[in-house]
Amino acid sequence: MSITRKLGGKDVNPVGLGCMNVSWAYAAPPPPEESAKLLHLALDLGYGHLDTARLYGGGKNEELIGATLKGRRNEFFLASKMGLIADGPRRYVDCKPETIKVEVEKSLKALQTDHIDLYYMHRRDFTVPIEESAGAMGDLIREGKIGGYGLSEMSADTLRKAHAACPVTAVQTEYSLWTRNPELGVLRACGELGVALVAFSPLARGVLANGVRNPVKLEEKDLRRTHPRFNSANWPTNLALVDAFNAIAEREGASPAQLSLAWVLSRGDHVHVIPGTTNPDHLRENIECPDWRPSDATLAELDALINQNTVSGPRYPAAMQATMDTEEFA
C-alpha cells in the first residue's frame, strides 16, 4: 500500500488532521498558544491534509489555522466546509448558491489564503436541488477560489446527482468500525466515480482509541454526552466491545488508535482518515504507521466483533439525525 493517496489530484498522507476539537465540541479547547504549537507539530510530523469548517468555534478554528499557518500554506492540503450554520441556539443548513459564494469569502479571509483546496457542503440542504449547489461550487472552481468541492454526510444518490452536475472531489462521512453506514452505498459509489472518501471520527469519537472509559466523566459541554451510544443504557454493551478490541490491538503490537485507523484505511485505496486530537502524543501515534495493514484474518475478526449489529444505540440523537442524508441501517 502506498504511503500517499490521491486527494484533489494531489498526493497526500492518508492520515490527515481533523481540527474541530482544537476549538470546539469535546473537551475545553487548549490555550491558543498550545493549539498553535500543535498545528505546527502536525506539519512537522508529516500531516499534509488539514480539515476545518466555518462551524467550528463560530469561525475561530479557521482563524486559528489562518493566523498560525499562513507562513506554511504551501505545506498542506486545506479543506473547509460551509452550510451548517449556528446562530445562537438555532442551527440550520443553507447551501443556496448565493450563500455558498458569501460563505467562501468569510472562510478565505479567516484562513488568510486566496485558495481552499477542498470546500465541502457540510450537510445537505433539502430546500435546494443539489445540482444548483454543485453549480455554485463549479463557479468557485473556475474563479480559482477553491480547488474542488465535496459533500459531507450525504448519500450515494446525492453524490451521483452532484457529480453529474460538477465532478465531486470527496465525500466526508463518519466511518469507523462502529459506524458502518458508508458501506450501504457511499463507499462503493466513491470508488466507482473516482471520488475520495474522507472518514471523520475514524476512532469512534475516541472510543476506539481507548479514550472513553466512563462517559459520566466527560466534560459537561462535551457533545458525546448527548449521543445515545454513550448513555447508561447502551454504554455497558459498547464498553465490552472496546475491551475485546483493545485485546486484539495488544496482540497485534499496535495501539487501539493505530488498529482502528488501519481498519478504516483497509476499506479502499480511495479512503482517507482525519482523526482529531489536542494531545501531541496522540498526534504522533496516529500518523506513526499509515502504511501498516493488519492481516486479512485480523480484519475479518474486527469486522465480526464491532459492526452495526453489535454496537448498541444510534450514532446521533433524533434531532441531529434528521439533518443527515446518509443511508441508514434498518
C-alpha positions as CSV (number, residue, x, y, z in Angstrom):
1,M,0.0,0.0,0.0
2,S,1.4,3.4,-0.9
3,I,2.1,5.8,1.9
4,T,0.3,8.6,-0.1
5,R,-3.2,8.6,-1.7
6,K,-4.8,11.0,-4.1
7,L,-7.0,13.8,-2.9
8,G,-8.0,16.6,-5.2
9,G,-5.3,15.5,-7.7
10,K,-2.6,15.7,-5.1
11,D,-0.6,13.0,-3.3
12,V,-1.2,13.3,0.5
13,N,-0.6,11.2,3.5
14,P,-3.9,9.2,4.0
15,V,-3.9,10.2,7.7
16,G,-4.9,13.9,7.9
17,L,-5.8,16.0,10.9
18,G,-9.4,16.9,11.8
19,C,-9.0,20.3,13.5
20,M,-12.5,20.6,15.1
21,N,-11.7,19.7,18.7
22,V,-8.8,22.1,18.8
23,S,-11.5,24.8,19.1
24,W,-14.8,23.2,19.8
25,A,-17.1,20.2,20.6
26,Y,-15.3,17.9,23.0
27,A,-13.1,19.0,25.9
28,A,-12.4,22.6,26.5
29,P,-10.0,23.8,23.8
30,P,-6.4,24.3,24.7
31,P,-5.0,27.9,25.1
32,P,-4.3,29.4,21.7
33,E,-0.5,29.2,22.1
34,E,-0.8,25.4,22.7
35,S,-3.1,25.0,19.7
36,A,-0.6,26.8,17.5
37,K,2.2,24.5,18.7
38,L,0.0,21.5,17.9
39,L,-0.7,22.7,14.3
40,H,3.0,23.4,13.7
41,L,3.9,19.9,15.1
42,A,1.3,18.3,12.8
43,L,3.0,19.7,9.7
44,D,6.4,18.8,11.1
45,L,5.2,15.2,11.6
46,G,4.0,14.9,8.0
47,Y,0.3,15.7,8.2
48,G,-0.4,17.1,4.8
49,H,-4.2,17.4,5.0
50,L,-5.9,19.7,7.5
51,D,-9.7,19.8,7.8
52,T,-11.7,22.6,9.3
53,A,-15.2,24.2,8.9
54,R,-16.9,27.5,9.3
55,L,-19.0,26.0,12.0
56,Y,-16.1,25.0,14.3
57,G,-16.0,27.5,17.1
58,G,-18.0,30.0,15.1
59,G,-15.1,30.6,12.7
60,K,-12.4,30.5,15.4
61,N,-10.9,27.3,14.1
62,E,-10.4,28.8,10.6
63,E,-9.0,31.9,12.2
64,L,-6.6,29.8,14.3
65,I,-5.3,27.9,11.2
66,G,-5.0,31.1,9.2
67,A,-3.1,33.0,11.8
68,T,-0.9,30.1,12.8
69,L,0.0,28.6,9.4
70,K,-0.2,31.4,6.9
71,G,3.6,31.2,6.5
72,R,3.4,27.5,5.8
73,R,0.4,27.5,3.5
74,N,2.2,25.6,0.7
75,E,2.9,22.7,3.0
76,F,-0.6,21.3,3.4
77,F,-3.8,20.5,1.6
78,L,-6.5,22.7,3.2
79,A,-10.2,21.6,3.5
80,S,-13.0,23.6,5.0
81,K,-16.8,23.4,5.0
82,M,-19.9,25.7,4.7
83,G,-23.6,25.3,5.0
84,L,-24.1,24.2,8.6
85,I,-24.8,27.4,10.4
86,A,-25.1,28.0,14.2
87,D,-27.0,31.2,15.1
88,G,-27.1,31.2,18.9
89,P,-29.1,28.2,19.9
90,R,-30.5,27.8,16.4
91,R,-28.8,25.6,13.9
92,Y,-29.8,25.3,10.3
93,V,-28.5,24.3,6.8
94,D,-28.1,26.7,4.0
95,C,-26.4,25.7,0.7
96,K,-28.1,28.1,-1.6
97,P,-25.8,29.2,-4.4
98,E,-25.7,32.8,-3.1
99,T,-24.9,31.6,0.4
100,I,-22.1,29.4,-0.9
101,K,-20.5,32.4,-2.5
102,V,-20.8,34.6,0.6
103,E,-19.5,31.9,3.0
104,V,-16.4,31.1,0.9
105,E,-15.3,34.7,1.2
106,K,-15.6,34.5,5.0
107,S,-13.5,31.3,5.1
108,L,-10.8,32.7,2.7
109,K,-10.5,35.8,5.0
110,A,-10.4,33.8,8.2
111,L,-7.9,31.3,6.7
112,Q,-5.7,34.1,5.4
113,T,-5.5,32.5,2.0
114,D,-6.7,33.0,-1.5
115,H,-7.4,29.4,-2.2
116,I,-9.1,26.5,-0.4
117,D,-8.1,23.1,-1.8
118,L,-11.3,21.3,-0.9
119,Y,-14.6,23.1,0.0
120,Y,-17.5,21.0,1.3
121,M,-21.1,21.4,1.8
122,H,-21.3,20.4,5.5
123,R,-24.8,19.0,5.2
124,R,-27.5,18.5,2.5
125,D,-29.8,21.4,2.1
126,F,-33.1,19.7,1.3
127,T,-34.6,23.0,0.1
128,V,-32.2,23.4,-2.8
129,P,-31.6,20.9,-5.6
130,I,-28.1,19.5,-5.2
131,E,-27.3,20.3,-8.8
132,E,-27.8,24.0,-8.1
133,S,-25.4,23.9,-5.1
134,A,-22.9,21.9,-7.2
135,G,-23.1,24.5,-9.9
136,A,-22.2,27.3,-7.5
137,M,-19.2,25.2,-6.4
138,G,-18.2,24.9,-10.0
139,D,-18.2,28.6,-10.3
140,L,-15.8,28.9,-7.4
141,I,-13.5,26.3,-9.0
142,R,-13.5,28.3,-12.2
143,E,-12.8,31.5,-10.3
144,G,-9.8,29.8,-8.6
145,K,-11.1,30.2,-5.1
146,I,-11.3,26.5,-4.5
147,G,-9.6,23.5,-6.0
148,G,-12.5,21.2,-5.7
149,Y,-15.7,20.6,-3.7
150,G,-17.1,17.9,-1.5
151,L,-20.2,16.6,0.2
152,S,-20.4,15.8,3.9
153,E,-22.8,13.2,5.3
154,M,-24.6,12.7,2.0
155,S,-25.9,9.6,0.3
156,A,-24.7,7.8,-2.8
157,D,-27.7,9.0,-4.7
158,T,-27.0,12.6,-3.8
159,L,-23.3,12.1,-4.8
160,R,-24.2,10.8,-8.2
161,K,-26.6,13.7,-8.9
162,A,-24.0,16.3,-7.7
163,H,-21.2,14.6,-9.6
164,A,-23.2,14.7,-12.9
165,A,-23.6,18.4,-12.5
166,C,-20.0,19.1,-11.5
167,P,-17.4,16.4,-10.6
168,V,-17.1,15.9,-6.9
169,T,-13.6,15.7,-5.3
170,A,-14.5,14.0,-2.0
171,V,-17.3,12.8,0.3
172,Q,-16.7,13.2,4.0
173,T,-18.7,11.0,6.3
174,E,-18.4,9.3,9.6
175,Y,-16.8,5.9,9.2
176,S,-15.3,3.5,11.7
177,L,-15.8,0.0,12.9
178,W,-18.8,1.2,15.0
179,T,-20.3,3.4,12.3
180,R,-20.6,1.4,9.1
181,N,-23.2,3.5,7.1
182,P,-20.9,4.2,4.2
183,E,-21.0,0.5,3.4
184,L,-24.6,1.0,2.4
185,G,-23.6,2.8,-0.8
186,V,-21.2,5.8,-0.5
187,L,-18.1,3.7,-0.1
188,R,-18.7,1.9,-3.4
189,A,-20.1,4.9,-5.2
190,C,-16.9,6.9,-4.4
191,G,-14.7,4.1,-5.7
192,E,-16.7,3.9,-8.9
193,L,-16.7,7.6,-9.6
194,G,-13.0,8.2,-8.6
195,V,-14.1,10.3,-5.6
196,A,-12.1,10.2,-2.3
197,L,-13.9,9.1,0.9
198,V,-12.7,11.1,3.9
199,A,-13.6,9.4,7.1
200,F,-14.2,11.6,10.1
201,S,-14.4,10.1,13.6
202,P,-12.4,7.1,12.4
203,L,-11.6,6.4,16.1
204,A,-15.3,6.3,17.0
205,R,-15.2,9.7,18.8
206,G,-12.2,8.5,20.8
207,V,-13.8,5.2,21.9
208,L,-11.6,3.0,19.7
209,A,-8.5,4.9,20.9
210,N,-9.3,3.8,24.4
211,G,-10.2,7.5,25.1
212,V,-13.5,6.9,26.9
213,R,-14.0,4.6,29.8
214,N,-16.7,6.3,31.7
215,P,-18.9,8.8,29.7
216,V,-20.2,10.3,33.0
217,K,-16.7,11.8,33.4
218,L,-16.8,13.7,30.1
219,E,-16.9,17.5,30.5
220,E,-20.4,19.0,30.8
221,K,-20.4,20.6,27.3
222,D,-18.9,17.5,25.6
223,L,-21.1,16.7,22.6
224,R,-20.7,13.0,23.3
225,R,-22.9,13.3,26.4
226,T,-25.9,13.8,24.0
227,H,-25.1,10.8,21.8
228,P,-27.1,7.7,22.5
229,R,-24.2,5.3,22.4
230,F,-22.7,6.9,25.5
231,N,-25.8,6.8,27.7
232,S,-26.3,4.4,30.6
233,A,-28.5,2.0,28.6
234,N,-26.0,1.5,25.8
235,W,-22.6,2.1,27.2
236,P,-22.0,-1.2,29.0
237,T,-22.5,-3.2,25.8
238,N,-20.2,-0.8,23.9
239,L,-17.5,-0.9,26.6
240,A,-17.4,-4.7,26.4
241,L,-16.7,-4.3,22.6
242,V,-13.9,-1.8,23.4
243,D,-12.3,-4.2,25.8
244,A,-12.3,-7.0,23.2
245,F,-10.9,-4.6,20.6
246,N,-8.1,-3.5,22.9
247,A,-7.1,-7.1,23.5
248,I,-6.7,-7.6,19.7
249,A,-4.7,-4.4,19.4
250,E,-2.3,-5.6,22.1
251,R,-2.0,-8.9,20.4
252,E,-1.1,-7.1,17.1
253,G,1.5,-4.9,18.8
254,A,-0.4,-1.8,17.9
255,S,-2.2,0.9,19.9
256,P,-6.0,0.8,19.7
257,A,-5.9,4.0,17.7
258,Q,-3.5,2.6,15.2
259,L,-5.5,-0.6,14.7
260,S,-8.7,1.4,14.3
261,L,-7.2,3.7,11.6
262,A,-5.6,0.7,9.8
263,W,-9.0,-0.9,9.6
264,V,-10.6,2.1,8.0
265,L,-7.8,2.6,5.6
266,S,-8.0,-1.0,4.5
267,R,-11.5,-0.4,3.1
268,G,-10.2,1.0,-0.2
269,D,-7.3,3.0,-1.7
270,H,-9.6,5.9,-2.1
271,V,-10.2,6.2,1.7
272,H,-8.6,8.8,3.9
273,V,-8.9,9.4,7.7
274,I,-8.9,12.6,9.6
275,P,-8.7,11.8,13.4
276,G,-8.7,14.8,15.6
277,T,-6.7,15.3,18.8
278,T,-5.4,18.1,21.1
279,N,-2.7,15.8,22.5
280,P,0.8,15.9,20.9
281,D,1.4,12.2,21.9
282,H,-1.8,11.1,20.2
283,L,-0.9,13.3,17.2
284,R,2.4,11.3,16.8
285,E,0.7,8.0,17.4
286,N,-2.0,8.5,14.8
287,I,0.5,9.1,11.9
288,E,3.2,6.7,13.0
289,C,2.3,3.8,10.6
290,P,-0.1,5.0,7.9
291,D,1.0,2.1,5.6
292,W,0.5,-0.7,8.1
293,R,-2.3,-3.1,7.3
294,P,-3.3,-6.0,9.6
295,S,-3.7,-9.4,8.2
296,D,-6.9,-10.4,6.4
297,A,-7.8,-12.7,9.3
298,T,-7.4,-9.9,11.8
299,L,-9.5,-7.5,9.6
300,A,-12.3,-10.2,9.4
301,E,-12.1,-10.7,13.2
302,L,-12.6,-6.9,13.7
303,D,-15.5,-6.9,11.2
304,A,-17.3,-9.6,13.2
305,L,-16.6,-8.0,16.6
306,I,-17.8,-4.4,16.0
307,N,-20.4,-3.6,13.4
308,Q,-23.9,-2.2,13.1
309,N,-25.4,-5.4,14.7
310,T,-23.2,-5.4,17.8
311,V,-22.9,-1.7,18.7
312,S,-25.7,-0.5,21.0
313,G,-27.6,2.7,20.2
314,P,-27.9,5.0,17.2
315,R,-25.0,7.3,16.4
316,Y,-26.9,10.6,16.8
317,P,-29.8,11.9,18.8
318,A,-33.0,12.2,16.8
319,A,-32.8,16.0,16.1
320,M,-29.2,15.7,14.7
321,Q,-30.1,12.5,12.7
322,A,-32.9,14.5,10.9
323,T,-30.3,16.6,9.2
324,M,-28.5,13.6,7.7
325,D,-28.7,12.5,4.1
326,T,-26.7,9.3,4.7
327,E,-28.1,5.9,4.2
328,E,-29.3,4.2,7.4
329,F,-29.5,0.7,8.6
330,A,-32.9,-0.7,9.2
